Structure formats: structure tokens, C-alpha cells
Amino acid sequence: MRLFLAHIDDLDTAFDPSIHCDVANDEFRLQMTETEGQIVTLSIERRQSGLSLSGLGSASPRCVLISESPTGDALDAVLIARGRIVGLPDDLLSPTQTIEVECAPADIDDLLLEWCKDNLADGPETDFLFSDADPESVETYLLGRSGTLRVDPATHEISYVDDLVGETIHDLAGVLLVDGDAWSMPPGMYDPPSKEYRAEITCDWTQEASGKTDIGAWIGSISSMDPSFGGRIEQALSVSGAEGWSSAGVEAVQRRTTGMSVGGTYAVYSTTLKPLVAWETGPFAEYVQFRGERADGVLENTTLRGTYAVFTTTVKRWNVQYSYSQARQERVFASLEVPVWDTVFVREKDPEVLRLSLGDIFVSDKIHAWLEDTDYVAGDRVEHDGRYYEAVADHRSSEYFDERNPAGETRRSTYESAIVRSYESTWTYWIRVYPDDIPSRAATYKWFDTPRGQRCIEHALCRLRKTGRRNLRARHIVGNFLWEDVRDVSVADSISVVVPWDGGTTGRRITAKVVTIEREWDGDRAVARIEAGISLGTGETSESPLGDVYADDWSDPDYAGAPGLAIREIEYVTDADPASRPIRAERLRYGSYAVESVDVGNGANAQWSIMSGLKDPAQAPVLKPTYLDIRLKSLATSDVLTREIDIAARLNESPMGIAQ
């Protein structure tokens, strides 16, 4: 075999053996290192004469091509690497100089990130809701994946490579090691494997709801003989359970009716009675006058009868503002069993706990709160009282955001569309929308058993799977080969070899994933050192032993996490505490939910009942003033409401690298 070196100006230059395989440029030494998850690097040493080495000046070529010819003929050469010269050569006056080369474009970091966004953004392995996730970091897309990225040294194509199983298994059992070298089995680069891995996920949020609701319809009409009641209705109001509530204005209509006939027996002086019209509770009062006296001047009983006005106050609209805020926390304790070959390499101590936390589960940089007196255009999305809406027409918002159907009639059963009064037109419609991955602040009283929260659990299990599979490579196998015997092997592959076992009396087949390849060429001889990780998995896909250890008692009937749920070779079951829900905050907008009771005290009937016993019947509304007692649902909050969820999981597949 033979290697060729060519200096080029442009990294994208097409390889042409007739141009880039000059035999005058084949006198050099090359070390080519490929390690999983890293860019392939070249170290090139060649003779020089003074400053003749290409690549020194700013106008000189800054890129190289390395090609290999199995036959030694230049026309048979195949490109194996292209890269950029990085840094400056060492001593310019020495007989030889060494240049370092990276086999990737200068903007490889941006290209890797773009590739991840296009290919690795979906699935439970990638979740941007976790506090340590950065959408602009390549590492984020690999947190839940048991693998690394590879940049091909010749084409610069990007691919994903599994940690334990290569794309191709190269059988090297019949390939001799260089100079009779023996295999070595050093420890792996990660912790020894464990049979169990644990994670704790914490989610903190505040359930919030604020807005206005009209409770007028639940108050109705109030009758009183007090003509001033309609004007002082707010002062006559007594509110129970009012924490979190405040009045935002009453609109009431008062009408007058001739109502109650009042009669009774009175002690009357001999003088003319005061006309009832002077006692009136309203202009409709009538009176009938009787006079009676005894010769001894003793008062005598006289029956009087009159009709008194009754005033009916109807509450058309009574807006009350509400504000509810309840701190919540959910904690998931997950355990993942990994099938591990029972060897001395297995760690028996208690596993470390992977502690994870979620960021703001309501975060959105595209949806903002609805505002009054604001211009909106069709397609704008807003959040209002914990729900999300999209404008279907241009308009300027006004004071109220009322939920009604397109015909303008309030629907109290289902609210799938909403309308807001506009300055430009009678009604402008907002349509209820359900953005992906953005829950309602008002309605979210539990998280991890929602579809979005379930994906968070699956992501955490994927992270445990990554750690568990990676740690299965507790032992590496290292061997030196002739370059030409392993020219097709890369870190994307696995190798299969037979190594001495039981003191060399027997041989055992080992399949291992390539971790590093170091190739060297000195002009005469080419060798390659391969290091590969051996998986200590059992190689079995057995039925899960979880059984009925945990009972699935998620309160959400739509939760998909039934016993035996499987995701990415992981089977898991759940056991969750019930979620506390003292307030259905998303329903506070409805008076039917907000108002628990309405009590009218000392109305017209109560006032009428005492008139007949009064010297001055007009004093009845004074002695028994009408009042209104409304009991609203208390919005008192408590300390953080905490909920715990247990997850028992098993990894059903773990490749076996050592034949049993």
C-alpha cells in the first residue's frame, strides 16, 4: 500500500488521483487518530528545506488531502481524509516539520448543531424542558441517546453511532496481530456497570389564575321597601370566603312596584292621625284614616291599613376580580434495572442518583398575555386566563374578553371559541387553540401524568439507559494490526475476535464496539491500533419481572402510562400519589363555579312582617335594612402542594459482548 499527500486551497476540492497523488509527495510520516465523538486528527511530518513546507504563508494552501492506494499505483488511490491545517508548524529550521490537521470544516460546530436539529430533535431522547437543556448545544441532543456523532474524515458527512453496536461487524478472528502481539484488556473509561440506576426528577410550578367573572346572573333580583337599596347595593354587600376576590363594579336596575298591604292594631291618640302618606316608603303608599276616642280620654285601638311600595333591584352585571396562586411540586423517583452479565466487574454498591429538574413548563417566547386597548391582527396568539387563543380578524381589543359562540350567545357547557368586543366592529372572534407543549397555568394541577409530563419521564429513563449502556463497556480490548488488514474499520463499526481464555487453554469469541483507531504510516510500514469496548450485557430479551409490584393509579383517565408501557427497549410501571385539587382554577371564570351561595337578608317580606307592629311602619326598612351575603369559593392557598411518583423500569435489551 502507499499513501499520498496533496496540499489544496479549498477544502471542498474534488479528489482527482491524477492530480493529487504526486509520488514526489509521498515521503512523509502520518499519524491518523479517530476517537468516537471527536473529529479525526492528522499529524503529518515530512522533510523540508528551509521554509519550503507548504502551508506557512497566508497565501499558501491551508488544506490537505490524504489518499491510500492498496496497490501502490496512484491511479488506484482512494481518498481517506481531507482536512484543515490548524496552528503553525513547529521549528521552521529543523530538518523535519510537523503540521496538525483537523478533518472537518471550520464551521463544523455549526454544522453539527444544524444536523442535530434536523435529525435528533424528536423523540423522548431530546427534551428542552429540562433545566440543563440548551437547544443551541449539541450535547443537549445526546443527553438521552446512547451514542455519539461521527464526522467522516473524507466526506465530512455527519452520522450517529451507537455506543454498543456498530453499523458493521468486522470479523477479525483470522487476522493476525502485528509481530505476534497479544491482546490486552484494560479497564473501560467509564464507571463499572451496575444492575440498577436511579433518577430523581423535580418539577416546580405555580398554578395561577386571574381575571374577571360576572356573578350577576347568580344574584338575580332583590326586593326591598327601602328605595335607596339599589343605589347602595355594594355597601349592603357582605362577602364570605372572599380571599382572592374583589369587586370590579356593579350594574343594577331598580324598578318600583306597588306591593304589600300592611295592616294592624295601633294605640291611637284622640287627635287626628298622621297621614300614612307621610310614612310612605314610596310614592305609591296609600292610607285609610280612622279616629276613635273614649270619653275618659283613654286611647283606644284602631285598625289601620295601607299599601306600601316595594322596590325590586335586578343585578344585570356584577364583575368580580379573582387572583389565585398555588405553589406545587412533583417529584419522580425512577429506578432502571439493567441486565448485566454476572462478573467481577459489576459494581455492587448503591447506585448514584441522577438528579434532574425541569425549567418553566409554561415557557413560550411566541405567546403573550392578552391586553386591553391593543391592536391585534389575524393569526396573533394570546394567553388569557390560562387558555390560548388565536385571532381570526384584525381588531383593537376592548375591556371584556367574553366567551361566546359565533352567534353571540353564551354557551355554558362547552367553550370552544371566544369573542372580544372590538372598537371597529360589533364582535371580533378569537378561536381557542391548543399549542403543543404549553399547558394551561390555571388548569395544571398535576404534571407528570399529562402527555407532556409523561415524555419528561421517558426522557429521564432514556438518560438512565444511556448511563447504563455506556457503563456496560467495563472492559476494553486492544490489538495492533497491519493497516491494510483493517482499512475498512472505523469507530462506527464493531469487531469480532477470538481471544485466549482460561489461561490460554481455550478461545472465546468477543464482539466489541470500536472506540479508537490510531493509524501510523512511516513510508514503509503502516499499522493500526484498535481499541474497542466490550459490552457486559446478558444479550437476553426476557419478560419484565416487574409484574404487579406497582399499581398504576394515575388519576388522569387519558394517561397513556398503563402497566407495561414500553419506550426505547424500556418497560416501566408507575405508582403515583393522588393529585390535590382544592380549586378548579380554570373554572373561576364562570359564576356558576365561583358563587357557592347567595343569601338576601331583610328583604321586603321580612320588612313587611314587622310593619304591623310599629307605630311608624316606615321605620321597617331602617330597623331591618336589606343586605346581601354572597359566599364565593375561597381562594386561600396553602404551603407547597407536593406529590410523589414512583417509577419502576427495566432495560429489556443489553448486548452481550463475550460469548458464553
Residue pairs with C-beta under 8 A, 6 or more apart in sequence:
1 68
1 69
1 70
1 71
1 72
1 483
1 484
1 487
1 526
2 26
2 68
2 69
2 72
2 74
2 77
3 26
3 28
3 30
3 66
3 67
3 68
3 69
3 521
3 526
4 20
4 21
4 22
4 23
4 25
4 26
4 65
4 66
4 67
4 68
4 69
4 74
4 77
5 25
5 26
5 28
5 30
5 44
5 46
5 64
5 65
5 66
6 19
6 20
6 21
6 22
6 25
6 64
6 65
6 67
7 54
7 55
7 60
7 61
7 63
7 64
8 20
8 61
8 63
8 64
8 65
8 82
9 61
9 62
9 63
10 63
11 63
11 82
11 83
11 84
11 105
13 63
13 65
13 82
15 65
15 67
15 79
15 82
17 67
17 74
17 75
17 76
17 77
18 74
18 75
20 65
20 67
20 77
21 67
21 69
21 74
21 75
21 77
22 74
23 74
26 523
27 46
27 47
27 523
28 44
28 45
28 46
28 523
29 44
29 45
29 46
29 520
29 521
29 522
29 523
30 42
30 43
30 44
30 45
30 66
30 519
30 520
30 521
31 42
31 43
31 518
31 519
31 520
31 521
32 40
32 41
32 42
32 66
32 80
32 81
32 153
32 518
32 519
32 520
32 521
33 40
33 41
33 42
33 43
33 516
33 517
33 518
33 519
34 40
34 153
34 490
34 491
34 516
34 517
34 518
34 519
35 491
35 515
35 516
36 148
36 150
36 161
36 163
36 491
36 514
36 515
36 516
37 148
37 149
37 150
39 102
39 103
39 104
39 108
39 151
40 81
40 83
40 102
40 103
40 104
40 151
40 153
41 83
41 100
41 101
41 102
41 103
42 64
42 66
42 81
42 83
42 100
42 101
42 102
42 103
43 98
43 99
43 100
43 101
44 64
44 98
44 99
44 101
45 96
45 97
45 98
46 53
46 96
46 97
47 95
47 96
48 94
48 95
48 96
48 97
50 93
51 92
53 89
53 97
53 99
54 60
54 61
55 61
55 62
55 64
55 85
55 89
55 99
56 88
56 89
56 92
62 84
62 85
63 82
63 83
63 84
63 85
64 82
64 83
64 85
64 99
64 101
65 79
65 81
65 82
66 79
66 80
66 81
66 82
66 83
67 77
67 78
67 79
67 80
68 77
68 78
68 80
68 487
69 75
69 76
69 77
69 78
70 76
70 78
70 484
70 487
79 154
80 153
80 154
81 101
81 103
81 153
81 154
82 103
82 153
82 154
82 156
83 101
83 102
83 103
83 104
83 153
84 101
84 102
84 104
84 105
84 106
85 99
85 100
85 101
86 100
86 101
86 102
87 100
89 97
89 98
89 99
90 97
90 98
91 97
102 108
103 151
103 153
103 154
103 156
104 151
104 156
105 111
105 156
108 151
108 156
109 138
111 158
112 138
112 149
112 151
112 158
113 136
113 137
113 138
115 149
115 158
116 138
116 141
116 142
116 149
117 135
117 141
119 160
120 126
120 141
120 142
120 145
120 160
121 141
123 568
124 144
124 455
124 458
124 459
124 461
124 462
124 567
124 568
125 141
125 143
125 144
125 145
125 459
125 462
125 568
126 133
126 140
126 141
126 143
126 144
126 145
126 459
127 133
127 144
127 455
127 456
127 459
128 135
128 140
129 358
129 359
129 361
129 437
129 452
129 456
130 143
130 356
130 357
130 358
130 359
130 456
130 459
131 356
131 357
131 358
131 359
132 143
132 356
133 140
133 143
133 359
134 140
138 149
142 148
142 149
143 459
143 463
143 466
144 459
144 462
144 463
144 465
144 466
145 160
145 462
145 466
146 162
146 163
146 164
146 465
146 466
146 469
146 470
147 160
147 161
147 162
147 163
148 160
148 161
148 163
149 158
149 159
149 160
149 161
150 158
150 159
150 160
150 161
150 490
150 491
150 492
151 157
151 158
152 158
152 159
159 492
161 167
161 491
161 492
162 513
163 466
163 469
163 470
163 473
163 513
163 533
164 469
164 472
164 473
164 513
164 533
164 535
164 537
164 655
164 657
165 494
165 513
165 655
166 492
166 493
166 494
166 495
166 513
166 514
167 492
167 493
168 492
168 493
168 494
169 493
169 494
169 495
169 496
169 511
170 486
170 488
170 489
170 493
170 494
170 495
170 496
171 495
171 496
172 479
172 481
172 485
172 486
172 495
172 496
172 497
173 496
173 497
173 498
173 509
175 481
175 485
175 486
176 481
176 485
177 183
177 479
177 480
177 481
178 480
178 481
178 482
178 527
179 480
181 479
181 480
183 477
183 478
183 479
183 497
183 499
183 500
184 477
184 478
184 479
185 475
185 476
185 477
185 478
185 499
185 534
186 475
186 476
186 478
187 474
187 475
187 476
188 471
188 473
188 474
188 475
188 476
188 533
189 473
189 476
189 515
190 470
190 471
190 473
190 474
191 347
191 471
192 345
192 346
192 347
192 471
192 474
193 338
193 340
193 345
193 346
193 347
193 468
193 471
193 472
193 474
193 536
194 338
194 340
194 346
194 347
194 351
194 468
194 471
195 337
195 338
195 340
195 346
196 335
196 336
196 337
196 338
196 351
197 335
197 336
197 338
197 351
197 354
197 464
197 467
197 468
198 333
198 334
198 335
198 336
198 351
198 352
198 353
198 354
198 464
199 332
199 333
199 334
199 336
199 353
199 354
199 355
199 356
199 460
199 461
199 463
199 464
200 331
200 332
200 333
200 334
200 353
200 354
200 355
200 356
201 331
201 332
201 334
201 356
201 357
201 358
201 448
201 456
201 457
201 460
202 329
202 330
202 331
202 332
202 355
202 356
202 357
202 358
203 329
203 330
203 331
203 357
203 358
203 361
203 447
203 448
203 453
203 456
204 327
204 328
204 329
204 357
204 358
205 327
205 328
205 329
205 360
205 361
205 362
205 444
205 447
206 325
206 326
206 327
206 328
206 441
207 324
207 325
207 326
207 328
207 441
207 442
207 444
207 445
207 585
208 324
208 325
208 326
208 386
208 441
208 442
208 585
209 322
209 323
209 324
209 385
209 386
209 441
209 442
209 585
209 586
209 588
210 321
210 322
210 323
210 324
210 385
211 321
211 322
211 384
211 385
211 401
211 588
211 589
212 248
212 319
212 320
212 321
212 322
212 400
212 589
213 319
213 320
213 322
213 588
213 589
213 590
213 591
213 594
214 317
214 318
214 319
214 591
215 318
215 320
215 591
215 594
215 595
215 630
215 632
216 250
216 251
216 315
216 316
216 317
216 318
216 591
217 591
218 591
218 592
218 595
218 598
219 315
219 318
219 595
219 598
219 628
219 630
220 314
220 315
220 598
221 312
221 313
221 314
221 315
222 229
222 233
222 312
222 313
222 314
222 315
222 600
222 603
222 626
222 628
223 259
223 310
223 311
223 312
223 313
223 603
223 604
223 605
224 310
224 311
224 313
224 602
224 603
224 604
224 607
224 621
224 626
225 259
225 260
225 281
225 282
225 308
225 309
225 310
225 311
225 604
225 607
225 608
225 620
225 621
226 281
226 311
226 607
226 621
226 625
226 626
227 256
227 281
227 282
227 309
227 311
229 236
229 254
229 311
229 313
229 626
230 252
230 253
230 254
230 311
230 313
231 254
233 250
233 252
233 313
233 315
233 628
234 247
234 250
236 625
236 626
236 627
236 628
237 247
237 627
237 628
237 629
237 630
238 627
238 628
238 629
238 630
239 245
239 629
239 630
239 631
239 632
240 629
240 630
240 631
240 632
241 596
241 631
241 632
241 633
241 634
242 632
242 634
243 634
243 635
243 636
244 322
244 323
244 324
244 634
244 635
244 636
245 320
245 321
245 322
245 632
245 635
246 320
246 321
247 318
247 319
247 320
247 321
248 319
248 320
248 321
249 317
249 318
249 319
250 315
250 317
250 318
250 319
251 315
251 316
251 317
251 318
252 313
252 314
252 315
252 316
252 318
253 313
253 314
253 316
254 311
254 312
254 313
254 314
255 311
255 312
255 314
256 282
256 283
256 284
256 309
256 310
256 311
256 312
257 309
257 310
257 311
257 312
258 284
258 307
258 309
258 310
259 307
259 308
259 309
259 310
259 604
260 307
260 308
260 310
260 604
260 608
260 611
261 305
261 306
261 307
262 305
262 306
262 307
262 308
262 608
262 611
262 612
262 617
263 303
263 304
263 305
263 306
263 612
264 303
264 304
264 611
264 612
264 613
265 301
265 302
265 303
265 612
266 301
266 302
266 303
266 304
266 615
267 299
267 301
267 615
268 290
268 291
268 292
268 299
268 300
268 301
268 302
269 299
270 291
270 293
270 297
270 299
272 289
272 291
273 289
273 290
273 291
273 302
273 304
275 287
275 289
276 285
276 286
276 287
276 288
276 289
276 304
276 306
276 617
277 285
277 286
277 287
279 285
279 287
279 306
279 616
279 617
279 618
280 308
280 309
280 618
281 308
281 309
281 618
281 620
281 621
282 308
282 309
282 310
282 311
283 309
284 307
284 308
284 309
285 306
285 307
285 308
285 309
286 306
286 307
287 304
287 306
288 304
288 305
288 306
289 304
290 302
290 303
290 304
291 302
292 300
292 302
293 300
294 300
306 617
308 608
308 611
308 617
310 604
320 594
320 632
322 588
322 594
322 635
323 635
324 442
324 583
324 585
324 588
324 635
324 637
325 637
326 582
326 583
326 585
326 637
326 638
326 641
327 637
327 639
327 640
327 641
328 445
328 447
328 640
328 641
328 642
328 643
329 640
329 641
329 642
329 643
330 446
330 447
330 448
330 453
330 642
330 643
330 644
330 645
331 642
331 643
331 644
331 645
332 448
332 457
332 460
332 644
332 645
332 646
332 647
333 644
333 645
333 646
333 647
334 457
334 460
334 461
334 464
334 572
334 646
334 647
334 649
335 647
335 648
335 649
336 461
336 464
336 465
336 468
336 570
336 649
336 650
336 651
337 545
337 649
337 650
337 651
338 468
338 469
338 472
338 537
338 651
338 654
339 537
339 538
339 540
339 542
339 651
339 652
339 654
340 346
340 472
340 536
340 537
340 538
340 654
341 536
341 537
341 538
341 656
341 658
343 536
345 474
345 475
345 536
346 474
346 536
354 460
354 463
354 464
354 467
356 460
356 463
358 456
361 439
361 444
361 447
361 452
362 438
362 439
362 441
362 444
364 383
364 435
364 438
366 381
367 381
367 382
367 383
367 388
367 435
367 438
368 382
368 383
369 382
369 383
369 384
370 382
370 383
370 384
370 389
370 397
370 401
370 420
371 397
372 397
372 398
372 399
373 396
373 397
373 398
374 396
374 397
375 394
375 395
375 396
375 397
376 382
376 391
376 394
376 395
376 396
376 397
377 391
377 394
378 391
378 392
378 393
378 394
379 390
379 391
380 390
380 391
381 388
381 389
381 390
381 391
381 433
381 435
382 388
382 389
382 391
382 430
383 389
383 441
384 401
384 418
384 430
385 401
385 442
385 586
385 589
386 440
386 441
386 442
386 443
386 585
386 586
387 432
387 440
387 442
387 586
388 432
388 433
388 434
388 435
388 438
388 440
389 418
389 430
389 431
389 432
389 433
390 430
390 431
390 433
391 428
391 429
391 430
392 428
392 429
392 430
392 431
393 425
393 428
393 429
394 424
395 420
395 422
395 423
395 424
395 425
395 428
396 422
396 423
396 424
397 420
397 422
398 420
398 421
398 422
398 423
399 421
400 420
400 421
401 418
401 420
401 430
402 410
402 418
402 419
402 420
402 421
403 410
403 411
403 415
403 417
403 418
403 419
403 589
404 410
404 411
404 417
404 418
404 419
405 411
405 417
406 417
406 419
406 429
408 419
408 427
412 590
412 592
415 432
416 432
417 429
417 430
417 431
417 432
418 429
418 430
418 431
418 432
419 427
419 428
419 429
419 430
420 427
420 428
420 430
421 427
421 428
422 428
437 452
439 447
439 450
439 452
440 586
442 585
442 586
442 588
443 585
443 586
444 450
445 579
445 580
445 581
445 585
446 453
446 555
446 556
446 579
446 643
447 453
447 456
448 454
448 456
448 457
448 576
448 645
449 554
449 555
449 556
449 559
449 561
449 574
449 576
449 579
449 645
450 556
450 559
451 558
451 559
451 560
454 559
454 560
454 561
457 561
457 572
457 647
458 567
458 568
458 570
461 567
461 568
461 570
461 572
461 647
461 649
462 567
462 568
462 570
464 649
465 568
465 569
465 570
465 651
468 651
468 654
469 535
469 537
469 651
469 654
472 535
472 536
472 537
472 654
472 655
472 657
473 513
473 515
473 533
473 534
473 535
473 536
474 534
474 536
475 533
475 534
475 536
476 512
476 515
476 531
476 532
476 533
476 534
477 497
477 499
477 510
477 512
477 531
477 532
477 534
478 529
478 530
478 531
478 532
479 497
479 529
479 530
480 527
480 528
480 529
480 530
481 527
481 528
481 529
481 530
482 526
482 527
482 528
483 519
483 520
483 521
483 526
483 527
483 528
484 526
485 528
486 517
486 528
486 530
489 495
489 514
489 517
489 528
489 530
490 514
490 517
491 514
491 515
491 516
491 517
492 514
493 513
493 514
494 511
494 512
494 513
494 514
494 532
495 511
495 512
495 514
495 530
495 532
496 509
496 510
496 511
497 509
497 510
497 512
498 507
498 508
498 509
498 510
499 507
499 508
499 510
500 506
500 507
501 507
501 508
508 658
508 659
509 658
509 659
510 534
510 657
510 658
510 659
511 534
511 535
511 655
511 657
512 532
512 533
512 534
512 535
512 657
513 532
513 533
513 535
514 530
514 531
514 532
515 531
515 532
515 533
516 529
516 530
516 531
517 528
517 529
517 530
517 531
518 528
518 529
519 526
519 527
519 528
519 529
520 526
520 527
520 528
520 529
533 657
534 657
534 658
535 654
535 655
535 656
535 657
536 656
536 657
536 658
537 653
537 654
537 655
537 656
537 657
538 654
538 656
539 654
539 655
539 656
540 654
540 656
541 652
541 653
542 652
544 564
544 571
544 650
544 652
545 650
546 563
546 571
546 572
546 573
546 648
546 649
546 650
548 563
549 573
549 648
550 563
550 573
550 574
550 575
550 646
550 648
551 575
552 561
552 562
552 563
552 573
552 574
552 575
553 575
553 576
553 578
554 561
554 574
554 576
555 576
555 578
555 579
561 572
561 574
563 573
563 574
564 571
564 573
565 571
565 572
565 573
566 652
569 651
569 652
569 653
570 649
570 650
570 651
570 652
571 649
571 650
571 652
572 647
572 648
572 649
572 650
573 647
573 648
573 649
574 645
574 646
574 647
574 648
575 645
575 646
575 648
576 643
576 644
576 645
576 646
577 643
577 644
577 645
578 643
579 643
580 641
580 643
582 638
583 633
583 635
584 593
587 593
587 594
588 594
588 633
588 635
593 633
594 632
594 633
595 630
595 631
595 632
595 633
596 631
596 632
596 633
597 630
597 631
598 628
598 629
598 630
598 631
599 628
599 629
599 630
599 631
600 626
600 627
600 628
600 629
601 626
601 627
601 628
601 629
602 624
602 625
602 626
602 627
603 626
606 624
607 620
607 621
607 624
607 626
608 620
610 620
610 623
610 624
611 617
611 620
614 620
614 623
